[in-house]
Amino acid sequence: MSDRDERAARLAEQLRLNLRRRKAQARAGQDNDTAPRAPISPPRRDDPA
């Protein structure tokens, strides 16, 4: 195998590992997204009505 082929194989493996890691992080992040959030209050109005 040539140096280029070896380098390409190493890079491809790194990309696969990174993709797997990012997918796992995204799945873990979805659990955090389902946590209840505080309601957003409407913006304050300065003029008294």
C-alpha positions in Angstrom: 0.0 0.0 0.0 1.4 3.4 -0.9 1.8 6.2 1.6 -1.1 8.0 0.1 -3.4 5.0 0.6 -2.3 4.5 4.2 -2.9 8.2 5.0 -6.3 8.1 3.3 -7.2 5.0 5.3 -6.1 6.7 8.6 -8.1 9.8 7.8 -11.2 7.8 6.8 -11.0 5.9 10.2 -10.6 9.2 12.1 -13.7 10.6 10.3 -15.7 7.5 11.1 -14.7 7.8 14.8 -15.5 11.5 14.9 -18.9 10.9 13.3 -19.7 8.1 15.8 -18.7 10.4 18.7 -20.8 13.3 17.4 -23.8 11.1 16.9 -23.4 9.8 20.5 -23.1 13.4 21.8 -26.2 14.4 19.8 -28.2 11.6 21.3 -27.0 12.5 24.8 -28.0 16.2 24.1 -31.5 15.2 23.1 -32.1 14.0 26.7 -31.2 17.5 28.0 -33.5 19.1 25.5 -36.5 17.3 26.9 -36.0 18.8 30.4 -38.7 21.3 31.4 -37.7 24.9 30.7 -38.8 28.1 32.5 -41.6 29.9 30.6 -40.5 33.0 28.7 -42.1 36.1 30.1 -43.4 38.7 27.7 -41.3 41.9 27.2 -42.0 44.6 29.7 -43.9 47.7 28.5 -42.6 51.0 29.9 -45.7 53.0 29.3 -48.3 52.5 32.0 -51.7 51.6 30.6 
